[in-house]
Amino acid sequence: MYKPSDGDTGWNINVTKKANITDEFICTINDSVVVSSSFPFIGDNFEKTGTYRGKKVKMNGFRNSTTITDSNGKSQTTDKYQIRVFIDDSLVDKFDF
């Protein structure tokens, strides 16, 4: 929940992960889509900006990949994500997936 200094009611901020080939992340404020982005095929982070009620909204994502190889030589990679949301360059929330 973010409370702007102009007396506006609180903003309900949420980030959801839409599973597809590039794992799209969608930032909504009060049920309105403000920013959406996916990780690039090469690279472990992204940054995307938008606006909501005259305020700059920035969504910054970071991916951490871990690969485990079992005794048979089979590898399995697991990705963990952290998505941070900034309003006017101040961190307001973070989401772990």
C-alpha positions as CSV (number, residue, x, y, z in Angstrom):
1,M,0.0,0.0,0.0
2,Y,1.4,3.4,-1.0
3,K,0.0,6.7,0.4
4,P,0.8,9.7,-1.8
5,S,1.6,12.9,0.0
6,D,-1.2,14.8,-1.8
7,G,-3.9,13.3,0.4
8,D,-5.0,10.8,-2.3
9,T,-6.3,7.5,-0.9
10,G,-3.9,4.6,-0.6
11,W,-2.8,2.8,-3.7
12,N,-2.9,-1.0,-3.7
13,I,0.3,-2.1,-5.5
14,N,0.6,-5.7,-6.8
15,V,3.0,-7.6,-9.2
16,T,1.9,-10.8,-10.8
17,K,3.9,-13.3,-12.8
18,K,2.4,-14.5,-16.1
19,A,4.1,-17.7,-17.0
20,N,5.2,-18.0,-20.6
21,I,8.4,-18.4,-22.5
22,T,9.8,-15.2,-21.1
23,D,8.0,-15.0,-17.7
24,E,6.2,-11.6,-18.0
25,F,5.7,-9.5,-14.8
26,I,2.8,-7.1,-14.5
27,C,2.6,-4.3,-12.1
28,T,-0.9,-3.0,-11.2
29,I,-2.0,-0.2,-9.1
30,N,-5.6,-0.2,-7.9
31,D,-6.3,-2.9,-10.6
32,S,-4.9,-0.8,-13.4
33,V,-2.0,-2.2,-15.4
34,V,0.8,0.4,-15.1
35,V,4.0,-1.5,-16.2
36,S,4.7,-4.9,-17.7
37,S,8.0,-6.4,-18.7
38,S,9.9,-9.7,-19.3
39,F,13.4,-10.6,-18.7
40,P,15.6,-10.6,-21.8
41,F,16.9,-13.9,-23.1
42,I,20.4,-12.7,-22.3
43,G,20.7,-11.0,-18.9
44,D,19.4,-11.2,-15.4
45,N,17.7,-7.9,-14.9
46,F,15.3,-5.4,-16.4
47,E,13.9,-1.9,-15.7
48,K,10.7,-0.5,-17.1
49,T,8.9,2.8,-16.2
50,G,5.4,4.1,-16.5
51,T,3.2,6.7,-14.8
52,Y,0.1,6.5,-12.6
53,R,-1.8,9.6,-11.5
54,G,1.2,11.9,-12.5
55,K,3.8,9.9,-10.6
56,K,6.7,8.0,-12.1
57,V,6.4,4.2,-11.5
58,K,9.5,2.1,-12.1
59,M,9.6,-1.7,-12.0
60,N,13.0,-3.3,-11.6
61,G,13.5,-7.0,-11.8
62,F,16.4,-9.3,-10.9
63,R,16.7,-13.0,-11.7
64,N,18.9,-15.5,-9.8
65,S,19.4,-18.9,-11.5
66,T,20.7,-22.0,-9.7
67,T,21.7,-25.1,-11.6
68,I,22.0,-28.5,-9.8
69,T,23.5,-31.5,-11.4
70,D,22.6,-34.9,-9.9
71,S,24.8,-38.0,-9.7
72,N,23.6,-39.2,-13.1
73,G,24.8,-35.9,-14.8
74,K,21.3,-34.6,-15.2
75,S,21.1,-30.8,-14.7
76,Q,18.1,-28.8,-13.5
77,T,18.0,-25.0,-13.4
78,T,15.7,-23.1,-11.0
79,D,15.0,-19.4,-11.3
80,K,14.1,-17.1,-8.5
81,Y,13.0,-13.5,-9.1
82,Q,12.7,-10.3,-7.1
83,I,10.7,-7.5,-8.5
84,R,10.9,-4.0,-6.9
85,V,8.5,-1.2,-7.4
86,F,9.6,2.5,-7.0
87,I,7.3,5.6,-7.1
88,D,9.1,8.8,-7.8
89,D,12.4,7.0,-7.2
90,S,11.5,5.7,-3.7
91,L,11.2,2.0,-3.1
92,V,7.6,1.2,-2.1
93,D,7.4,-2.6,-2.3
94,K,9.2,-5.7,-3.4
95,F,7.9,-9.1,-4.5
96,D,9.7,-12.5,-4.5
97,F,8.8,-15.2,-6.9
